Amino acid sequence: MAKLINLEAFQRFFRSGQVGGFLLLICVAISLIIANTASKQGFETFLQTKLGFGAVNYSILAWINDALMAIFFLLVGLEIKRELLEGELSSVKKASLPVIAALGGMLIPALIYFLFNRGTESVSGWGIPMATDIAFALAIIAMLGKSVPTSLKIFLAALAIVDDLGAILVIAIFYTNQIHFDYLLMAGGIMLILGLMNYFGVKNLFFYLIPGILLWYFIHHSGIHATIAGVLLAFTIPTNNTDVESPLEKLEHFLTTPVNYLIMPVFALANTNITFQKEMISGLCSPLGLGIVVGLFVGKTIGVTFFSWLAVKLKFANLPSGAGWKHVLGLGMLAGIGFTMSIFIALLSFSDPLHILEAKFAILTASVLSGVVGFVFLKSVKKFKPRET
């Protein structure tokens, strides 16, 4: 009974994600139109408008990328935790596959970028093609509906969040000028409190969400990307394996609609405002552009697929139930949707505005290519019978 409730919750999450996916794509189109019309300056000014007070006075763009996306990561973290404890990721072999696949999806693209850019001033951008944009990737696979097994959607969610956590660690270690360990220590104290409440059986969500806000604040000020706070908080929310709705399931049900219908579309609207310029086209053929496009589209596909194959052949993991190798190949393509985190790393990698411009366009090109090809490929895989493992 409990597994039936969990499956229904997950299906409800992705059904709403299908509609949210269409809204997401519409907002991408609107944002690109705004960025290439006379409305560009006014929109950028609006995004830089400060909201808040005292130590929490940030721009609207910062609130969207750091605060609203932390809520999105909270929802994904809740789903991953539930599946780790009760569902598709509850066995060691199933749980290890997305971790190993994500590792391949980070190492191979970074290596490809490095090989294209070694000895050049753009070599510092090696971290750009490592990231998978979890919001866009999940939106695309949600739009596939029943064309792909539910287990594959869970696999992508787990892979994408491991990938993004890896990217956050890369940013923290290689692209962060200064980490404030005092704030990290306070964040650790909050995590200890949250863990103790879970251990002693505290069920009231209020006692988790209020410290969760403080956790976000301390991580944000530590120099590490604030969205990781959502994942950390999610893993402290209590759940159960009975047919009684747990605090985790209650919070997940509450967040699904606003995340898919509001947070993700607003995020796309604010972050896709790329102004097209003629230099961008030639930039695709530069070492920087080729490193990003080949790294994301080809490197992600090879890295995710090969490392998954290696894990299964060495009996470290099993394929997701109902999925075959063609599904994994298509999922590897979708993992090439780098977008937001890739753009964020690009901004940290370069000081030259031309490099940033070339990187943004290359990321957009690779992400669109990965999303379209991955979607079409996975849509056709339903005609084939998955291989048994």
N, C-alpha and C positions, 0 to 999 in steps of 0.2 A: 504493500500500500504506500509506504513512504517513498519507494523508488518511483512509483507511478506519479505521485505528487511532484517529485523532483523533475521527472521528465516533462510533465506538463508545464512546470515553471520555466524550464529551459526553452521549450518550444514557444511559449508565450513571449519570452525575451527576444527570440529571433524573429517571430512574426511581427512584432512591433518594430524590430530592426529593419524589416523589409521596407515598410513605409518610411521609417527614418532615413533609410538609405537613399530613397528617392528625394526626400527633402534635402539631404546632404549634397547630392549632386546638383540640385537646383541652386543651392546656396553657393556652391563652387562657381557655377556659371555666372550668377549675379555678381559675385565678388570680382571675377575676372573682367566683367563688363565695366563695373565701377572703376577698377584700376586703370582702365584704358579709355576713360572718358573724362569730361571736365569735372566730374564729381570726385575724382581721385583725392585731391587735396583736402576737401571738406571731410571725406570719410577718414583719411589718415589723422586729421586733427581731432575728429571725434574719438577715434580709438586711443589717442594719447591723452584724452581728458582724464584728469585725476579724480578718483573717487575714494573716500575714506577719511581717516583722521589719524593724526599722530604717526605711530610706527606702521600703520596699515593703510597708508595713503598711496595707492597704486593706480596706474593707468587702467582704462577699461580693457585694453588688450591684455595686460598682465593679469587682471582678474579672470578673464576668459581662459587664458593658457595655463595659469597656475592654480586657480581656485576651482573653476567649473570643471576643468579636466581632472582635477583630483577626485571630484565626485564620480566622473566617468570611470576612473581607475578603481574607485571604491566598488562600483557595481561589478566590474570585471573581476576584481579580487574576490568578491563574494561568490561569484559563479565558479571561479577556479577552486576556492576552498571547498565548496559543496561537492564539486565533482571529485576532488581529491579524497574526501572523506566517505562519500556515498555513491559516486557514480563512475563515469568512464575513466577517471584517472585514479581510482581507488587502489589499484594494484601497482606494485613497483615497476613492472614492465611497461604498463600503459603510461604511468606518470613520467618515466624516464625518457620516453620518445620525444615529446616536445622540447625537453631541455637539451637533449643531444642535437635535435634538428635545429634549434635556435642557435646553438654553438656553431654549427656548420654555416648557418645563415649569417653569422657575423664574421667568422674568420675568412671565408672564401671571398666575399665582396671586398673586405678590407685589403686582402692580398692583391686582388685584381686592381684596385685603385692604386695601391702602392707601386705595382709593376708599371702602370701607365705613367705615374708621376714621379718616380724616383729621380733624384737629382734636379728637380724643379722646385720653384718657390711655392707651388701648390700642393706639395707632398703632405703638408700638415692637415689636409682635409681627408685623410685616410678613414676617419670615423664616420664620414657622411653616409656611405652606402651600407653601413652596418644595421641601421635602424629600420624596423617595420612600423608603419603608421597603423596602430591598432584600431583606431576609430574607422578609418577608411577601409581597411582590410575586412573588418567584421561587417561593415555595411555592405560591401560587395558580396560576401559569402551569404549574408542574410537574404539578399535579393535573389539568390539562387533557389531559395525555398527548399522544396523536396527533391530537387535535382541532385543534391549531395546528402550523404547520411549525416544525421545529427552529430555523431561521434567526430566527424571531420571538422565541424564547426567548433566543437569543444577543443579539438586538437589545435586549430588555428588560434583560438582565444588564448590557450595556454602558451603556445609558441610565441605569439605576439607579445604577451606580457613578459615572458622570460627575455625576449629580445629587447624590449624597451627597458627592462631593468638592467640588462647588460649595457645598453646604450647610456643609461643614466650613470652607471658605474664608470664607463669610459669617460663621460663628461666630468665626473667628479675627480677622477684620477689624472686625466691628461688635458682637459680643457677648462679646468677651474683654477683661477689664479689663487684663490684663498678659501680654505675651508675653516669655518669657525667651530672648533671642537667644543666650545662651551655650549653652543646651541644644540650640537649633536648629543652631548651628555644629557641635556634637559629632555631632548626627544627620547633618549633611551630610558629616562626615568618615567616618562609618560607611557612608554611601551610596557614597562615593568608593571605599572599600575593596571593597565588594561589587561595584561596577562593574568595578574592576580585575581581580577574581577571575574574573568572567564573561569579560572581554576576553582574559585569558590562559588560558582554557579549564579552569578548576578545576571538576570535576564532582561532587565529594563534597558532598552536601547538608549534612553536619555543619558545614562551613566557611561555610555561608550562614545556617544557623538560629541558631548561637550569636551572631554579630554582629546577627542579626535581633532577638534578645531585647534586646540593648543599644539597638538602634534604637528599639524600642518604649518602653524606659525613658526615653530622652532626649526623644522626641516627647511622651510623657505628661507629663514635667516642664516641657516648653516652654510649656504652656498651650494647645496645639493638641490636638484630639481624637485620642486614641492609636490609634484604629482605622486611621488613614491609614498607619500603619507597616506593616500587613499588605499594603496595595496596593503600597507602595514596595518592600518586600522581594520581592513576587511578580515585579515587573518586572526583578529582577536574577537570578532563577533561570534557568540555561541550558536551552535546548531545541534541537531540531533538526528537520529536515524529512525524516528517513529513517524506516525501519520499525524502528529500534532505539529502545527506550524511553528517553526523555531524563530527566534529573533533574527537570524540571518535571512531566512526566507521572507519574513515580514518586510525587512529593509530592502531586500532585492525586489520584491513586488512593488514597493513604493517608488523605487528609483527608476525602474525600467522605462516608464512612459516619459518622464521629464528628460531623461538622458537621451533617448532615441528621437524624441520629437522637438526638443529644445536645445539641449547642451551641444550635441554633435553638430546640428545645422548652424548654430551660432558660431561655434568654433571654426567651421569651414568658411563661413562668411568673413570672419575676421582674419583668417590666415592665408587665403588664396588670392589676395590682392597683389598679383604680380603684373607689372607693367611691361608689355612686350616691346622690345627694341631690336633693331637689326643685328646688333652685336651678339645677341643670344644665339642666332642660327650658326654663325661661325664658331661660337663657343662650344657647340656640341661636338665639333671635330678636334677640339683642343685636348691635350692630355687630361685636363680637369673634367671636361664634359664627357669624354669617353670613359674615364675612370668611374664616373658616377652612373652613367647610363648602363654600361656593361656590368658594372659592379652590382647594381640593383636588379636589373632584369635578368641577366645571365648568371651572375654570381649567387644571388639568392636562390634561384631555381636549382642550380647545381649543388650549392651548399646544403640546403634543406633536404633535397632528394637523396644525395649521396650519403650524408650522415645518417639519415633515417634508414636507408638500405643497410648501411654498415651496422647500425644498432640492432636491426632485426636479424641480420645474418649472423651476428655474433651472439644472438640470443639475449641481448641486454634489454630488449623491448619487443612489444608486439604492435602490429598495425592497428589503427582504430577499427572497431568492429564495423563490418559492412563496407569498409574502404579497401581499395586496391592501390597498386603503385601509380596508376594514372591519376587517381585522386591526390596522392602525395605530390606528384609532379605539378599538377594544377595549383595545389596549395602553395608550393614553392614559388610559383609565378606570382600569386597574390601577395606573398611575403615581400616581393620587390616594390610594393607601394610604400615608399619611404616617407615622403612628404614632410609632415610637421617636424618630427624629431630630426630628420635629415637637414631641413632648413635651419633648425635651431643650431645644430652642430656646425653648419656652414657659416653661420654668423659668428660663431666662436672661433672658427678656423682661420678666417681671413680678415684682413683690415682693408684690403684693396676693394673698392666698390665694384670694379669690373669683375673681379673674381666672384664676389657675392652674387652679382647679377647672372653670370654664367652658371654658377652652381644652382641657383634657384630654378632657372629654366631647364637645366639638365635633370634636376630632381622631379620637376613637374612632368617632363617628357617621359622619364623612366617610370614614374608612378602611373601615368595614364596608360602607357604601353603594358605594364605589368597587370594593371586592373582589367583592361579590355581583353587582352590575350588570355589571362587567367580565367576570367568569367566565361568567355566563349569556349575555352577548352573544357572547363568543368561542366558546362552545360551539355557538352557532347558526350562526356564520359558515362552518363546514365545509360547509354546504349550498350555499354560493355558490362560484362559480369566481373565483379571484383575478384582478384585472386585470393584464394584461401591461404592462411598462414598457419 
